């Protein structure tokens, strides 16, 4: 189990992440609203602007202030450390 930092010391299990996307598109905004309604939205931004939306294999949607590129770097680094 590999944990990656998604900002402010919050961590996610890297193996459970399905996708990391930018929040600007209408479909992603709709997904965030649906997740909020269903109670599966986790806001890890601590009031900052949402820069990335992370979808997990448990259908949770996690908001982060880190950019998708920074999260991708953390995922790549975690993958390299495992190998």
N, C-alpha and C positions, 0 to 999 in steps of 0.2 A: 504494500500500500504506500503510494507516494503522495504526499501533500504538496500543493502549490499555493503560494500566497496570492490572494486576489485583492489585497489592499487592507491596510489598517490591522494587520495581523490576522485577518480572516483567512481560512484555508479551506480548500476543497480537495477531495481525493481525485487525483489526475485521471485514474482509470474510469471514473464514473462520468467524465465530461464527454458529451456528445458533440456539442458545437459551441463556438464563441463567435458572436456576431455583433455588428454595430447596431445601435438602437434606432437609427434614423428612419428606416423604411416603415411604411404603413403596416405590412404584415407582422413585423416584429413588435410594433406598438400594440397591435391587436393581441398578440401572444402575451405581452406583459399584462394587459388588461384582463385577459382571460385567466392568467395565472393568479392575479390578485383576487379575482372573484372566487376561484377555486381554493384559495388558501395555500397555494404552493409557490408563492413569490417570496424570495429572500432578498431584502435590500441591504447590501453590504457597502453602500456608498457613503454612509454617515453624513448625509446631506449634501454631498458634492454632486456634480453633474455626472449622470450615467454615461459612461464611455463604452461599455460593453455589456452584453447580455449573454449569460452562460446557461446552456440547457444541459441538464443531467439525465442519466438513464432512468431516474426515478420520476421524470417529468417535472422536476423542480426547475424554476427559472430564477437565476441569481443575477442581481444587478451589481456591477462593479464600476468604480471610478477609473480603473486602469483601462488602457486601450486594448483592443483585441491583439494588437501586435505585441504588447508587453506580456499579455497572458500566454500568447503563442510562444514567446521566448522562454517563459517559465516552464511550459509544457515540454518544449524541446530539450531544455536543460535537464528536467526530471527524467525524460526518456533516456537521455545519454548516460545519466548516472546509474540507471537501472541496468544498462547493458554493460 
